């Protein structure tokens, strides 16, 4: 089997006095090539997902920012054609420095999701109200060497069996 994965990602931010503007996105495509019983090459798509996002933060105090954000994403392998997320919340900075940063966010999320299949009621568009808890830590060890850890829990209040844990 021959596997190929292509990843494209960009993030940009601009800080102006008490405001922070950020935007970005990514696109991932994965394919595999195998030979069937007759020896013919078969190409299969194994992954395809994307997102674009924008965020506005307003500095409220030295440790607290308020934010609003919008994200559009798609991942048919995860069961949805498109998901639109709108967030509002607060960011609390645990530590902010040149080499080490740590913060968490708590917010409300409204989601419109268009699924790849219909449910028993023949619906494929769902509107959900969610809560979001996010933590991020990043450390620059030296020039050109850094690491980042983040984790996110998204609780769905509309459909309680539906939640996300990302890291």
C-alpha positions in Angstrom: 0.0 0.0 0.0 1.2 3.5 -0.9 -0.2 6.2 1.5 0.0 9.9 0.8 -1.2 12.7 3.0 -1.2 16.4 2.2 -1.6 19.0 4.9 -1.9 22.8 4.4 -2.3 25.1 7.4 -2.0 28.8 8.1 -2.6 31.0 11.1 -2.1 34.7 11.4 -2.8 37.1 14.3 -2.5 40.9 14.7 -2.3 42.6 18.1 -3.4 46.3 18.3 -3.4 47.8 21.8 -6.3 46.1 23.5 -7.5 44.1 20.6 -6.4 40.8 19.0 -7.5 39.6 15.6 -6.7 36.1 14.4 -7.6 34.0 11.4 -6.5 30.7 9.8 -7.5 27.4 8.3 -6.3 24.0 7.2 -6.9 21.4 4.6 -6.0 17.8 4.8 -6.2 15.2 2.1 -5.2 11.5 2.4 -5.1 8.8 -0.2 -3.9 5.3 -0.5 -3.0 3.2 -3.6 -3.3 -0.6 -3.6 -3.5 -3.2 -6.3 -6.7 -5.3 -6.6 -6.7 -9.0 -7.4 -6.3 -8.4 -11.1 -3.2 -6.2 -10.5 -5.0 -2.9 -11.3 -4.1 0.1 -9.2 -7.0 1.3 -6.9 -6.8 4.8 -5.4 -8.9 5.4 -2.3 -9.5 8.7 -0.4 -8.7 8.0 3.3 -9.1 11.5 4.7 -10.4 14.9 3.7 -11.1 17.7 6.2 -10.8 21.5 6.3 -11.6 24.5 8.3 -11.4 28.3 8.2 -11.8 30.4 11.3 -11.6 34.0 12.6 -11.5 35.3 16.1 -11.7 38.8 17.8 -10.4 39.3 21.3 -10.9 42.3 23.5 -8.5 42.8 26.4 -10.6 43.4 29.5 -7.9 43.1 32.3 -4.3 42.0 32.4 -5.4 38.4 32.8 -8.9 38.3 31.1 -10.0 38.8 27.4 -13.4 38.5 26.0 -13.8 36.9 22.5 -16.1 36.1 19.7 -15.2 33.6 17.0 -16.6 31.9 13.9 -15.4 28.7 12.3 -16.6 26.7 9.2 -15.4 23.1 8.9 -16.0 19.9 7.0 -15.1 16.3 7.5 -17.3 13.7 5.7 -15.3 10.9 7.3 -16.5 12.1 10.7 -20.1 12.3 9.4 -20.7 15.9 8.6 -20.5 17.9 5.3 -20.3 21.2 7.0 -20.3 22.6 10.5 -20.7 26.3 11.4 -19.6 27.2 14.9 -20.1 30.6 16.5 -18.5 31.2 19.9 -18.6 33.9 22.6 -16.6 33.6 25.8 -13.8 34.6 28.0 -10.1 33.8 28.0 -8.1 33.6 31.3 -4.3 33.9 31.0 -2.6 31.7 33.5 0.9 32.7 32.4 2.1 35.0 29.6 5.8 35.4 28.8 8.3 35.3 25.9 9.0 31.6 26.1 6.0 30.1 28.0 2.3 30.8 27.7 -0.7 29.1 29.3 -4.4 30.0 29.2 -7.9 28.5 29.3 -11.1 29.6 27.6 -14.7 29.1 28.7 -17.5 29.9 26.3 -20.9 29.3 24.7 -21.1 27.8 21.2 -23.9 27.7 18.7 -23.5 25.1 16.0 -25.3 24.4 12.7 -24.3 21.0 11.4 -25.1 19.4 8.0 -24.6 15.7 8.3 -23.7 13.2 5.6 -26.7 10.9 6.4 -30.3 11.6 7.5 -31.6 10.4 10.9 -34.9 8.5 11.5 -36.9 11.7 11.2 -35.2 12.4 7.8 -33.3 15.4 9.1 -29.7 16.2 8.1 -29.4 19.7 9.6 -29.0 20.2 13.3 -28.8 23.3 15.4 -27.1 22.8 18.8 -26.3 24.9 21.8 -23.0 23.9 23.4 -20.5 24.8 26.2 -16.8 24.9 25.5 -13.8 24.5 27.8 -10.3 24.8 26.2 -6.8 24.8 27.7 -3.6 25.6 25.9 0.1 25.6 26.9 3.0 26.4 24.6 6.7 26.5 25.4 9.5 27.9 23.3 12.6 25.9 24.4 15.0 27.8 22.1 14.9 29.4 18.7 13.4 26.9 16.2 12.4 24.4 19.0 9.0 24.6 20.7 6.0 22.5 21.7 2.4 23.1 22.3 -0.3 21.1 24.1 -4.0 21.8 24.0 -7.2 20.0 25.0 -10.8 20.9 24.4 -14.1 19.6 25.8 -17.3 20.7 24.0 -20.6 19.7 25.8 -23.8 19.6 23.7 -26.7 20.8 25.7 -29.2 20.2 22.9 -28.3 16.5 22.3 -26.7 15.4 25.6 -25.2 12.2 24.0 -23.2 14.3 21.6 -20.0 15.8 22.9 -16.4 16.3 21.7 -13.1 15.8 23.3 -10.2 17.1 21.3 -6.5 17.3 22.0 
